[in-house]
Amino acid sequence: MLPSLFISHGSPMLALTKTPAHAFLRELGRQFRPDAILVVSAHWASERLLVSTSAHPETIHDFGGFPRELYECQYPAPGEPELARRLARQLNAVPTERGLDHGAWVPLSLMFPEADVPVVSLSLPTTWSNAELAELGEKLAALREENILVIGSGSLTHNLSEMQTEGMPMPAWVGAFVDWVHFRLEADDRDALQAWQRAPQARRNHPTPEHFQPLLVAMGAGGQARRLHHSVEHGVLAMDVYAFT
């Protein structure tokens, strides 16, 4: 049975820049052949739970100030409207038409570069508690038995205002948070993780919560956590990837 995954997508330039995380995601995708993908991205926040029923989701370039080459990237994966409508009924989600934001298409373009696996996007409800987000993941867990890959796409750390020159060492305040999350995941301490804002340096690593919250959904959708990858970009963006089996 497929695991659920938490993927740190970092900067949109991950799609083009051959960093360790870029190389890892290319290898990771070769391990799976799902029939469909369900992705919860930090970049689709909403008050209510929404699900995209788009049959041909567009590639959304929801960023600014990057090279033209990045805006020329397209990820023409099909949608799966029937699955989306079923999820809308099961989850009491609102069906809507939406494309793939960079939290979805950037990592998927590395993992499944042929864009031949259908993708359904589920929004991240900003009004929900951490416990409710984990419960959402639990409701998605059955998809894994249907060979559907459940992905939470965010970033283990995400303070863009403190980004450093590439090659600079990871600051201690980033390492303290990364280590806390890793040890809590290894211990399967879900109560602590649902109170992650109390972790060391949590607020400095996540001035806003939306890039951590997809981890809670992925955690709920799976079992024991296993770290598959760890690297750091721009000194402060931890690019960790976890599988929940």
C-alpha positions in Angstrom: 0.0 0.0 0.0 1.2 3.5 -0.8 2.5 5.7 2.0 1.3 9.2 2.5 4.0 11.8 2.0 5.0 15.2 3.4 7.1 17.1 0.9 9.0 20.3 1.5 8.7 22.2 -1.8 10.9 25.2 -0.8 11.3 27.9 -3.5 9.6 27.5 -6.9 13.2 27.4 -8.3 13.3 23.8 -7.0 11.7 22.9 -10.4 14.9 24.0 -12.2 17.8 24.2 -9.8 19.7 20.9 -9.3 19.8 20.9 -5.5 20.0 17.7 -3.4 16.2 18.0 -2.8 15.6 18.3 -6.6 17.7 15.2 -7.2 15.9 13.3 -4.4 12.4 14.0 -5.7 13.4 12.8 -9.1 14.5 9.5 -7.6 11.5 9.3 -5.2 8.9 9.4 -8.0 10.4 6.3 -9.6 9.4 4.3 -6.5 5.7 4.8 -7.1 3.2 4.3 -9.8 -0.1 5.6 -8.4 -3.4 5.6 -10.2 -4.0 9.2 -9.0 -2.6 11.8 -6.6 -4.4 13.8 -4.0 -2.4 16.9 -3.0 -2.9 19.4 -0.1 -0.7 22.4 -0.8 0.2 25.3 1.5 -0.6 27.6 -1.4 -4.3 26.8 -1.6 -5.7 28.2 1.6 -9.5 28.7 2.1 -12.0 29.1 4.9 -14.0 26.1 3.9 -12.7 22.8 2.6 -12.6 22.9 -1.2 -11.8 20.3 -3.8 -10.9 20.9 -7.4 -13.0 19.1 -10.0 -11.0 20.4 -12.9 -10.5 17.9 -15.7 -7.6 19.8 -17.1 -6.1 21.9 -14.3 -3.9 24.8 -15.5 -0.4 25.4 -14.2 -0.6 28.3 -11.9 2.5 30.5 -11.6 1.6 32.0 -8.2 4.9 33.9 -7.6 6.9 36.8 -8.8 10.4 37.9 -9.5 11.8 34.7 -10.9 13.5 33.9 -14.3 11.3 33.7 -17.4 12.2 30.0 -17.7 10.2 29.2 -14.6 7.1 30.9 -16.0 7.4 28.9 -19.1 7.1 25.6 -17.1 3.9 23.8 -17.7 2.6 20.7 -15.9 -0.3 19.4 -18.0 -1.4 16.5 -15.7 -5.1 15.6 -16.0 -7.5 16.0 -13.2 -9.8 13.3 -11.9 -13.3 14.9 -11.6 -15.0 11.7 -10.5 -12.6 11.2 -7.6 -13.0 14.9 -6.7 -16.8 14.7 -6.7 -16.6 11.6 -4.5 -14.3 13.4 -2.1 -16.7 16.4 -2.0 -19.5 14.1 -0.8 -17.4 12.2 1.7 -15.7 15.2 3.2 -18.5 17.8 2.8 -16.1 19.8 0.7 -17.1 22.4 -1.9 -16.4 21.4 -5.5 -14.7 24.1 -7.5 -12.5 24.5 -10.6 -8.9 25.3 -9.8 -5.5 24.7 -11.3 -2.3 23.4 -9.8 -0.3 26.0 -7.7 3.4 25.7 -7.4 3.2 23.8 -4.1 1.6 21.0 -6.2 3.2 21.2 -9.7 6.8 21.9 -8.7 7.4 18.7 -6.7 5.1 16.7 -9.0 7.0 17.9 -12.1 10.1 16.3 -10.6 8.5 13.1 -9.3 6.3 12.4 -12.3 7.8 14.4 -15.2 5.6 12.8 -17.8 2.5 14.5 -16.2 0.5 11.3 -16.9 -0.9 10.7 -13.4 -4.2 12.4 -12.6 -4.0 15.0 -9.8 -6.8 16.3 -7.5 -6.2 19.3 -5.3 -7.7 19.7 -1.8 -7.5 23.0 -0.1 -6.0 23.8 3.3 -8.8 25.2 5.6 -7.3 28.1 7.5 -10.0 28.1 10.2 -9.4 24.4 11.2 -7.5 23.4 14.3 -4.4 21.2 14.1 -6.5 18.3 15.4 -9.1 18.8 12.6 -6.4 18.8 10.0 -5.0 15.5 11.3 -8.5 14.1 11.3 -8.9 15.2 7.7 -5.8 13.1 6.9 -7.4 10.2 8.7 -10.4 10.4 6.4 -8.0 10.4 3.4 -6.2 7.3 4.6 -8.5 4.9 2.7 -7.3 6.4 -0.6 -4.0 4.7 -0.1 -5.7 1.3 -0.5 -7.0 2.5 -3.9 -3.4 3.2 -5.0 -3.9 6.9 -4.7 -0.9 8.8 -3.4 -1.8 11.3 -0.7 0.7 14.3 -0.5 0.9 17.2 1.9 3.1 19.8 0.3 4.6 22.6 2.5 8.0 23.2 4.0 9.4 21.9 7.3 10.7 25.4 7.9 9.6 28.6 6.1 10.8 32.0 7.1 11.5 33.7 3.8 12.5 37.0 5.6 15.6 35.2 7.0 16.8 33.5 3.8 20.6 33.5 3.5 23.2 33.2 0.8 23.3 29.7 -0.6 26.0 27.7 1.2 25.7 29.4 4.5 25.3 27.0 7.5 21.9 26.3 9.0 21.4 28.5 12.0 20.8 26.9 15.4 17.3 28.2 15.6 16.4 26.2 12.5 18.1 23.1 13.6 16.3 23.2 17.0 12.9 23.1 15.3 13.9 20.5 12.7 15.3 18.2 15.4 12.2 18.6 17.5 9.9 17.7 14.7 12.0 14.7 13.7 12.1 13.3 17.2 8.4 13.8 17.7 7.7 12.1 14.4 10.0 9.2 15.2 8.2 8.7 18.5 4.8 9.0 16.8 4.0 11.7 19.4 0.9 13.0 17.6 -0.3 15.0 20.6 2.9 17.0 20.6 2.8 17.5 16.9 -0.7 18.8 17.0 0.6 21.4 19.5 3.7 22.1 17.3 3.5 25.9 17.9 5.0 25.2 21.3 8.1 23.6 19.8 11.5 25.4 20.1 11.7 28.3 17.7 8.3 27.4 16.1 7.2 31.0 15.5 10.6 32.0 14.0 10.6 29.1 11.6 6.9 29.5 10.7 5.7 33.1 11.1 2.5 31.8 9.5 1.3 28.2 9.9 0.3 27.2 6.4 3.6 25.5 5.3 3.6 23.2 8.4 0.0 22.3 8.3 0.2 19.9 5.3 2.4 17.7 7.5 -0.5 17.2 9.9 -2.7 16.0 7.0 -0.1 13.6 5.7 0.5 12.4 9.2 -3.2 11.7 9.7 -3.4 9.8 6.4 -0.6 7.4 7.3 1.1 5.5 10.1 4.7 5.5 11.4 6.8 8.3 10.0 10.1 7.8 8.3 12.4 10.6 7.1 13.4 10.0 3.5 15.4 13.2 2.9 17.0 16.1 4.7 18.7 19.0 3.2 18.7 22.8 3.7 18.5 25.6 1.1 19.2 29.2 1.6 20.3 28.4 5.2 16.8 28.4 6.6 14.6 26.3 4.3 14.6 22.7 5.6 13.7 20.5 2.6 12.8 17.4 4.6 10.5 14.7 3.1 8.6 12.2 5.3 6.7 9.0 4.4 3.9 7.8 6.7 3.6 4.1 6.2 
